[in-house]
Amino acid sequence: MAIKGLYAGSFDPITNGHLDLIKRASKICDQLVIGVVVNPQKQSLISLDRRVELIKEVTCDIPNVKVEYFSGLLADYVNNNGFDVVFRGLRNAMDFDAEIAMAQVNDRLYNKHVETLFLMTSPEYSFISSSMIKEIASLHGEIKGLVPENVYNELKTIYK
């Protein structure tokens, strides 16, 4: 049986922490979809189309990864697309508290048995968040090594 996985997030922008989780999750399932969430209540720095493009660029060498976007409930997207597993990254205990509550609610909303797998962030990326990256970049701080090269260039252009 082929395992279809989902790693969802806003990825505004994608970081090296996200990319590390993508690479690790792609080894666990046969197909991994990176689901870029459209959240109309959030003001995104990078447009949806550009985020999808940036993620496709940095994952092009991972053959079982596909990048899509979606809006609405995660559970609806999971139910409508036949996912077997949803991957979530954990950096710290605060992430765990928020993620476990979300996973338990989603478990009730899934129309079939779908597992949520938590992957611990690799220690070298445990302090990275997209919001921190945007703040540092907006103040012209150094973000090299924290984001993929294409994202680094994108943020340097945005905050010129």
Backbone bond lengths (Angstrom), bond angles and torsions (degrees), N, CA, C in turn:
res aa  C-N    CA-C-N  psi(-1)  N-CA   C-N-CA  omega(-1)  CA-C   N-CA-C  phi
1 M - - - 1.449 - - 1.530 109.89 -
2 A 1.304 116.90 128.01 1.458 122.00 178.63 1.525 109.57 -77.04
3 I 1.313 116.16 137.89 1.465 121.98 179.61 1.518 108.87 -102.11
4 K 1.338 114.93 125.38 1.453 121.71 179.16 1.529 108.57 -108.68
5 G 1.332 115.94 120.92 1.452 121.16 -177.04 1.509 113.04 -114.17
6 L 1.324 114.86 158.84 1.459 122.78 178.64 1.516 109.09 -131.07
7 Y 1.322 115.89 133.00 1.460 122.41 169.56 1.519 105.14 -122.70
8 A 1.318 116.41 109.50 1.458 121.45 -173.14 1.524 111.37 -110.82
9 G 1.315 115.14 149.67 1.461 121.51 176.35 1.505 109.99 177.21
10 S 1.323 115.56 174.90 1.472 119.23 178.01 1.528 110.89 -82.18
11 F 1.328 117.26 -29.48 1.469 122.42 176.93 1.533 111.22 49.27
12 D 1.325 115.61 50.85 1.473 121.78 -177.60 1.519 110.65 -117.88
13 P 1.332 116.85 75.09 1.459 131.29 2.23 1.533 111.67 -98.76
14 I 1.335 114.36 171.71 1.459 119.75 171.58 1.528 107.62 -69.09
15 T 1.336 116.28 140.42 1.464 121.50 -179.60 1.526 109.70 -114.84
16 N 1.322 115.57 173.37 1.467 118.66 175.20 1.524 111.01 -66.71
17 G 1.320 117.59 -25.62 1.461 120.59 173.99 1.515 111.39 -65.30
18 H 1.342 116.41 -45.46 1.468 120.48 175.73 1.532 110.31 -59.50
19 L 1.314 115.74 -46.45 1.465 120.75 -176.69 1.532 110.85 -62.66
20 D 1.318 117.08 -38.75 1.458 120.94 176.52 1.527 110.56 -60.85
21 L 1.332 117.20 -43.96 1.461 120.68 178.65 1.525 111.63 -65.71
22 I 1.322 116.79 -38.27 1.472 120.84 177.76 1.525 110.32 -60.93
23 K 1.314 116.63 -46.80 1.466 120.19 -179.35 1.526 111.00 -62.35
24 R 1.316 117.03 -41.67 1.461 120.73 -179.09 1.525 111.64 -70.45
25 A 1.331 117.35 -42.26 1.469 121.22 179.67 1.530 110.71 -66.08
26 S 1.328 116.86 -34.57 1.470 119.92 -178.58 1.522 112.13 -64.93
27 K 1.331 117.81 -19.97 1.463 121.60 177.49 1.521 112.22 -82.09
28 I 1.328 116.65 -14.66 1.465 121.84 -176.34 1.525 112.05 -92.62
29 C 1.324 116.93 -27.32 1.464 119.22 -176.28 1.527 110.77 -124.72
30 D 1.322 114.85 165.41 1.463 120.43 -179.44 1.518 111.79 -77.60
31 Q 1.338 116.09 -37.25 1.460 121.33 175.87 1.519 107.93 -134.00
32 L 1.328 116.05 131.94 1.454 121.76 177.19 1.522 108.51 -119.84
33 V 1.320 115.46 122.04 1.459 121.18 175.85 1.519 107.93 -100.29
34 I 1.324 115.13 128.56 1.458 120.60 171.69 1.521 104.82 -92.61
35 G 1.321 115.77 110.73 1.461 121.55 -177.51 1.510 110.71 -97.64
36 V 1.317 116.16 108.17 1.464 121.21 179.05 1.526 107.25 -84.91
37 V 1.314 115.22 116.38 1.461 121.62 -173.86 1.525 110.45 -81.29
38 V 1.326 115.09 131.56 1.461 121.90 172.96 1.528 106.25 -91.31
39 N 1.311 116.43 113.50 1.459 120.71 179.82 1.527 108.42 -117.59
40 P 1.342 118.00 100.87 1.461 120.54 -176.92 1.530 113.43 -65.79
41 Q 1.328 117.53 -13.95 1.461 120.92 179.42 1.522 112.41 -87.50
42 K 1.327 117.13 -7.30 1.455 121.87 179.19 1.520 110.14 -109.67
43 Q 1.310 115.96 137.79 1.468 121.64 174.52 1.525 107.18 -88.19
44 S 1.322 116.85 110.74 1.465 121.16 -178.62 1.514 110.96 -85.11
45 L 1.311 115.58 143.24 1.459 121.40 175.08 1.530 110.03 -75.10
46 I 1.322 115.70 -44.83 1.464 121.84 -176.67 1.527 107.54 -106.68
47 S 1.316 116.92 134.60 1.469 120.53 -178.03 1.531 110.42 -60.38
48 L 1.305 115.77 155.67 1.461 121.91 179.70 1.528 111.18 -56.56
49 D 1.323 116.67 -49.89 1.471 120.07 -178.80 1.524 111.34 -59.75
50 R 1.324 116.89 -40.02 1.464 120.22 -179.44 1.525 111.24 -70.29
51 R 1.340 118.23 -37.77 1.468 120.54 176.61 1.519 110.41 -61.36
52 V 1.338 116.54 -44.86 1.466 120.95 178.13 1.528 109.50 -59.63
53 E 1.316 116.99 -45.24 1.467 121.74 -179.64 1.531 111.33 -61.66
54 L 1.333 117.05 -45.33 1.468 121.01 179.83 1.528 111.00 -61.46
55 I 1.329 116.62 -41.71 1.466 120.47 -179.91 1.524 110.32 -67.37
56 K 1.323 116.93 -40.80 1.466 119.74 177.21 1.526 110.77 -60.29
57 E 1.322 116.47 -39.84 1.465 120.57 179.78 1.525 111.65 -62.07
58 V 1.331 117.42 -43.74 1.469 119.62 -175.15 1.525 113.46 -83.34
59 T 1.327 117.00 -10.65 1.467 119.88 178.34 1.525 112.95 -111.84
60 C 1.321 117.47 7.40 1.470 120.65 -174.81 1.523 112.68 -62.26
61 D 1.329 117.98 -21.43 1.460 120.62 179.94 1.528 113.25 -92.02
62 I 1.337 116.63 5.90 1.469 121.14 177.15 1.530 106.21 -109.04
63 P 1.329 117.07 101.58 1.471 120.35 -168.25 1.531 116.02 -63.26
64 N 1.320 118.76 -25.05 1.460 119.40 -176.46 1.535 113.03 -98.77
65 V 1.329 116.51 16.43 1.468 121.12 179.34 1.520 110.38 -104.67
66 K 1.320 114.73 135.10 1.466 123.61 177.76 1.529 106.65 -128.68
67 V 1.325 116.97 143.11 1.462 121.08 -179.01 1.524 108.89 -115.64
68 E 1.339 115.14 128.28 1.464 122.40 178.82 1.524 108.14 -136.83
69 Y 1.311 115.87 170.57 1.460 119.31 171.10 1.519 108.36 -127.90
70 F 1.339 114.16 157.40 1.462 119.72 179.16 1.515 109.65 -154.25
71 S 1.325 115.21 161.58 1.461 121.04 174.99 1.523 107.94 -128.77
72 G 1.293 115.90 166.25 1.462 119.97 179.52 1.510 111.64 91.75
73 L 1.305 114.56 -163.08 1.463 120.79 -177.25 1.525 112.15 -69.65
74 L 1.303 115.49 137.32 1.454 121.14 174.23 1.526 110.29 -56.35
75 A 1.326 116.69 -44.10 1.471 120.77 -178.20 1.528 111.49 -60.67
76 D 1.319 117.65 -38.29 1.470 120.06 178.00 1.529 110.27 -64.42
77 Y 1.331 116.41 -43.33 1.466 120.38 178.94 1.531 110.22 -62.77
78 V 1.323 116.17 -42.96 1.466 120.97 178.34 1.523 110.42 -62.12
79 N 1.331 116.73 -48.31 1.473 121.12 -178.43 1.520 112.14 -63.44
80 N 1.321 117.23 -40.12 1.466 121.34 -176.13 1.521 113.74 -77.87
81 N 1.347 117.30 -11.97 1.464 119.94 -174.77 1.526 114.00 -122.89
82 G 1.314 117.09 9.93 1.461 120.80 171.56 1.515 116.41 64.33
83 F 1.322 117.64 38.62 1.464 119.99 178.07 1.520 110.42 -77.12
84 D 1.317 115.79 147.14 1.458 122.65 177.15 1.523 111.73 -99.75
85 V 1.313 115.88 -30.12 1.463 120.85 -175.66 1.532 109.57 -143.89
86 V 1.323 114.93 142.62 1.459 122.33 174.84 1.526 106.67 -117.03
87 F 1.318 116.59 123.91 1.460 122.32 -179.80 1.519 109.77 -93.61
88 R 1.330 115.22 138.07 1.459 121.86 175.62 1.522 107.66 -132.81
89 G 1.315 116.43 139.16 1.458 121.55 178.76 1.518 111.07 -95.63
90 L 1.318 115.11 142.96 1.462 121.37 178.66 1.521 109.29 -123.83
91 R 1.325 116.31 124.25 1.462 121.13 176.10 1.517 111.90 -96.87
92 N 1.345 116.06 -32.93 1.466 120.06 -172.93 1.535 109.65 -159.82
93 A 1.325 115.34 -176.77 1.467 120.82 -178.11 1.524 112.04 -65.04
94 M 1.320 117.96 -33.92 1.471 120.09 177.93 1.521 110.42 -63.78
95 D 1.326 117.59 -41.84 1.466 120.96 175.54 1.522 109.95 -59.69
96 F 1.330 116.28 -44.21 1.454 119.67 -178.34 1.525 111.14 -60.01
97 D 1.321 117.45 -45.66 1.468 120.82 -179.27 1.524 111.45 -58.32
98 A 1.318 116.79 -44.47 1.464 120.37 -179.92 1.530 111.27 -70.82
99 E 1.328 116.83 -42.89 1.466 121.45 -175.23 1.527 112.57 -70.60
100 I 1.328 118.01 -36.50 1.464 119.30 -179.16 1.524 110.13 -66.84
101 A 1.326 117.20 -39.16 1.470 120.13 177.73 1.523 110.60 -63.70
102 M 1.335 116.65 -43.65 1.462 120.61 179.38 1.530 110.85 -64.48
103 A 1.336 116.74 -41.63 1.466 120.55 -179.89 1.525 111.00 -64.22
104 Q 1.314 117.40 -38.13 1.459 120.20 -179.54 1.529 111.68 -69.45
105 V 1.317 117.31 -39.20 1.466 120.53 175.72 1.530 109.88 -65.15
106 N 1.329 116.48 -47.49 1.465 120.06 -179.23 1.524 111.61 -61.46
107 D 1.327 117.21 -36.40 1.456 120.21 179.01 1.533 111.22 -57.25
108 R 1.297 117.12 -34.66 1.474 121.43 177.95 1.529 111.57 -73.99
109 L 1.332 116.71 -24.79 1.459 120.97 -176.48 1.529 113.54 -90.82
110 Y 1.320 117.25 -20.86 1.467 119.95 178.73 1.519 109.50 -66.57
111 N 1.360 116.24 139.14 1.466 118.70 -179.59 1.526 112.63 -90.84
112 K 1.294 117.47 2.90 1.462 122.00 172.08 1.518 107.01 -148.87
113 H 1.279 116.04 173.63 1.463 119.24 -177.46 1.531 110.11 -73.20
114 V 1.305 115.77 112.08 1.457 123.34 176.96 1.524 106.64 -123.18
115 E 1.301 116.40 132.93 1.456 120.76 179.43 1.525 110.44 -93.54
116 T 1.322 116.28 142.40 1.455 122.04 169.22 1.520 106.59 -102.43
117 L 1.320 116.63 123.39 1.458 122.08 177.92 1.525 109.11 -110.64
118 F 1.314 114.99 124.74 1.460 120.92 177.45 1.519 108.83 -94.25
119 L 1.312 116.19 127.67 1.460 121.64 175.10 1.525 108.05 -111.21
120 M 1.311 115.64 127.40 1.456 120.04 176.82 1.526 108.64 -72.58
121 T 1.301 115.41 136.67 1.453 120.70 176.94 1.522 109.18 -65.24
122 S 1.305 116.80 140.17 1.454 120.37 174.37 1.532 108.42 -60.74
123 P 1.338 118.21 140.84 1.461 121.34 -173.97 1.527 114.62 -51.82
124 E 1.324 117.24 -36.75 1.470 118.52 -177.42 1.525 113.28 -69.57
125 Y 1.339 117.09 -10.80 1.468 120.93 179.35 1.526 112.57 -115.99
126 S 1.320 117.96 4.68 1.466 121.05 -170.70 1.522 114.17 -66.24
127 F 1.304 118.17 -17.78 1.467 121.07 -178.82 1.525 113.06 -98.94
128 I 1.318 117.67 -3.72 1.464 121.51 -173.89 1.526 110.81 -87.05
129 S 1.322 115.55 133.52 1.467 121.87 170.34 1.522 107.38 -138.51
130 S 1.315 115.90 155.06 1.471 119.69 178.77 1.522 111.32 -60.96
131 S 1.330 117.28 -39.57 1.470 119.39 -179.13 1.529 110.79 -66.23
132 M 1.331 117.64 -38.11 1.461 120.43 177.07 1.531 110.55 -64.76
133 I 1.328 116.01 -41.91 1.467 120.52 179.23 1.526 110.12 -59.82
134 K 1.333 116.83 -46.13 1.476 120.67 -179.76 1.521 111.15 -62.48
135 E 1.320 117.33 -40.34 1.466 119.81 -179.54 1.522 111.18 -65.70
136 I 1.325 116.58 -46.42 1.466 119.96 179.30 1.523 110.18 -61.60
137 A 1.332 117.08 -46.40 1.472 120.98 -179.20 1.527 111.19 -62.90
138 S 1.330 117.23 -39.69 1.472 120.15 -179.05 1.519 112.07 -64.56
139 L 1.334 116.42 -25.53 1.466 121.43 179.17 1.525 111.28 -99.24
140 H 1.344 115.53 13.82 1.462 124.27 176.98 1.522 113.01 62.73
141 G 1.348 116.04 30.89 1.456 121.12 174.08 1.520 110.30 -82.30
142 E 1.308 116.25 169.56 1.469 121.77 -175.68 1.534 111.12 -86.62
143 I 1.323 115.15 121.97 1.467 121.64 179.17 1.528 112.05 -116.83
144 K 1.313 116.48 4.55 1.473 120.37 179.66 1.525 108.74 -59.45
145 G 1.329 116.11 133.30 1.452 121.58 -179.10 1.529 113.69 91.19
146 L 1.328 116.66 -11.35 1.461 121.14 179.13 1.523 111.82 -99.95
147 V 1.320 115.75 -20.38 1.463 122.82 179.81 1.524 108.44 -133.88
148 P 1.339 117.53 157.47 1.469 118.85 174.56 1.532 110.59 -59.93
149 E 1.315 115.51 156.94 1.474 121.74 -175.59 1.530 112.68 -56.13
150 N 1.348 117.58 -41.21 1.460 119.55 -179.19 1.529 111.39 -65.88
151 V 1.312 117.73 -34.08 1.464 121.89 177.69 1.524 109.60 -72.32
152 Y 1.316 116.51 -40.25 1.469 121.31 175.68 1.529 109.82 -54.58
153 N 1.331 116.13 -49.59 1.466 120.76 -179.95 1.527 111.75 -64.02
154 E 1.331 116.74 -39.67 1.467 121.41 178.72 1.527 111.06 -61.62
155 L 1.316 116.99 -46.14 1.463 120.80 -178.37 1.527 111.20 -69.78
156 K 1.311 117.23 -36.26 1.473 119.78 176.07 1.520 110.73 -62.03
157 T 1.352 116.82 -37.62 1.461 121.07 177.82 1.529 110.72 -69.13
158 I 1.309 117.20 -44.16 1.461 121.71 -179.36 1.526 111.57 -61.21
159 Y 1.334 116.18 -42.06 1.465 120.72 -174.27 1.526 113.03 -100.81
160 K 1.325 117.25 26.26 1.467 121.64 176.71 1.491 111.42 -62.84
